[in-house]
Amino acid sequence: MATKVLKCGIKREKGYLYYLDKKGNVSKAKMARGKKKGGGPTVVVKSGIQREKGYLYFIDKQGDVAKAKMARGKKKKKKVAKKKVVKKKAKKKVVKKKAKKKK
């Protein structure tokens, strides 16, 4: 569940991407489709939000800055390979027959 960090009430324009930049300000940038050269991102609201580790920051439907805890994958348990017990075949012993002495 997301919690609001800052109420901005941003009105979104079609064809722009709204995000929180590295400095914690809300910025907008022209979308890639049909993009012409020139013009970079522009700051919409200077907020200077300090980000917490483990949270995702975004602009919600009302145009406010919100944060939600990031869903990370659970650690998988390592499968312990059972050692196969290989039975060794017994080697047949070759027994030499003793020659009988003639009388």
N, C-alpha and C positions, 0 to 999 in steps of 0.2 A: 504494500500500500504506500502511496506517495504522500509526502508532506510538503506543504508550501513553505518556501524559504523567503520569498519576496513577492509582494503584490505589485505588478507593473501595469497590467491591463493593456498589453500590447495588441494593437489591431494588425493582423497579418495581411500582407499583400500577396496576391497570387504570383507565383514564379520565383519566390524567395525562400531561402532556407534560414531559419532562425535557430541560433545556438548560443551556448555560453562559451566565450573564448578563454584563453589561458589566464587573462587578467581578472576574470570573473564578471566581465561585462556582457550584456546581451547584444549580439551582433546579428546582422543579416547579410547574406551573400546571394547573388544571382544564381539560379539553378543552372545546371550544365546544358540542358537542352536549348538549342538555339542561342547559345551564349556568344556574344560578340566580344572582341578583344577589348581589354581595358576595364577599369573599374574593379576594385577589390571589395572586401567586406567593409561594411560601415557599422559603427557602434550606434545602437538604438537607445539603450539605457545604460548609463554608467552606474553599476551596482557594486563592483569590487567584492564579490562573494568569495569567501575562503572555502575551498572545497575540502570535504572530509574523505578520507580514504575508504574505499568500499562502497561508495554511493555513486549513482548515475544522476546527473543533473540535466534537466530538460525544460522546455517551455510547454506548459500544459494547454488545454483547450481554451481556458479563460485568458490566456496570455500572461500568466504568472510563472515565476521560476519555481520549480518543484524538484524534489530529490526522492529517489527510491533506492532501497538496498539492492545491490547487484546480486543476481542469482548466479552463483558459481557452481560448477560441476562438483559433485561429491567425489572424494578420493576413492578410487577403485581398489578393492582388495587384491593383493597379488595372489595368484593361484600358485600354491605350492605343489610342484610336480612330485608325485610319489615315485620313488626309485623302484624300478622293476627289478625283481629278484630273478636273476637268470640262473637256472640250475645247470650246472656243468655235467655233461654226459661223462660217465665213467669210461675210461679207456680200457679196452680189453688188453690184458697182458698176454703176451705171446710166451708160452711155456715150451721150452725145448725139451723134447723127450730124450732121456738118457739111453744110450745104446747099451743093449744087454751084452754082457761078455759071454763068449762062446766057451764051452768047456771041452 
